[in-house]
């Protein structure tokens, strides 16, 4: 009788241990999605909304391009290009000897920019219909990147930044302009961006708050880590 009781207790302990192991494995599988931060729904409305008068001055976009070393002959990526607002400004600055990749996951935006570049006779603009986690840029192709009010919409930010690295030339700068928020309110905290960029293998070079002058927007500049 005693031997039977000992056997039964050992069996029950083994079953309990196996259940806990299975539960732990299931929890581990669920962890990544549970930890995934909130993001805003990508904008899909009227693209002309980005062409508001005075936006150049509010965002101090020329100063932004100076900091990113965007000048004649350089190659630039505009990730989350939308209406092409930044694309056309960068294209005019880099000139015929440079190039601007207008990257967006929205086919309508890509078509819009293609039509706009044609109308404005900007032959140095190259449109790319990208993936949510990969900009699909050519390898070793860009000297500077800007994500302008786009990062809070990126569902897979670490993966996107990792996939971006192969396209960066030596010394390339990656700029992110956004506003402070919780991810789903069309903003994301700068500390979150810095943490995710570090995880993807980037080093923070500079942090600015001059864009718009309301201290809500920030401008971060990264470079690929060694």
Buried (B, 14 or more C-beta within 10 A) or exposed (E): EEEEEEEEEEEEEEEEEEEEEEEEEEEEEEEEEEEEBEBBEBBEEEBEEBEEEEEEEBBBBEEBBEBBEBBEEBBBBBBBBBBBBBBBBBBEBBEEEBBBBBBBBBEEBBEBBBEBBEEEEBEBBBBBBBEBBBBBBBEEBBBBBBBBBBBBBBBBBBBBBBBBBBBBBEEBBBBBBBBBBBBBEBBBBBEBBBEBBBEBBBEBEEEBBBBBEEEEBBBBBBBBEE
